[in-house]
Every structure is written in structure tokens, then in C-alpha cells.
């Protein structure tokens, strides 16, 4: 299962953005169910080095929110993509 840029979750967000919250929630539930099945037998954490919180997202994100020093590895790619979009807007006067 590909989590980052997941097709099902992208479809759910598209439904939410067009104002169809009921359909967005239905599709999002599909993603969550697929993810729940996937993590039973697979490592979903993209970190290269396993720390003691490897695969325990809630704890990992809470730690990073607490210390506010840097982002969890799994969120860096998404944030970099968003920052590149903003930087692109700023580079063309």
C-alpha cells in the first residue's frame, strides 16, 4: 500500500473540497480500512532508521509536536512539496 499520495485518500479529499462531505467520509473510511489491514502484516513507517517509536505514529507525532524542533520524517516530503509551491509563487514577480 502506498500511503503518501494515496489514490483513495486523494479521491476522498477531492470529494470534501467539492463540498460532498458524506462521499468524502465514505471514501476515507475505505482508506482507513485498507490501511488497518495493511499494517497488520507490514511496516508502514518510512523512516530509514528504526527508533523506539517506529511505526507508532500517534506517539511519534505527539513527541514532535511537544518538542517543536523538527518534523517527523514521514511529514517532511509533504511539507517540502507545499513549500516548493509557495516558493515558486514568490519567485515570479
Buried (B, 14 or more C-beta within 10 A) or exposed (E): EEBEEBEBBEBBEEBBEEEBEEBBEEBBEEBEEBBEEBBEEEEEBEBEEEEEBEBEBEEBBEBBEEEEEEBBBBBEEEEEEEEEEEEEEEEEE
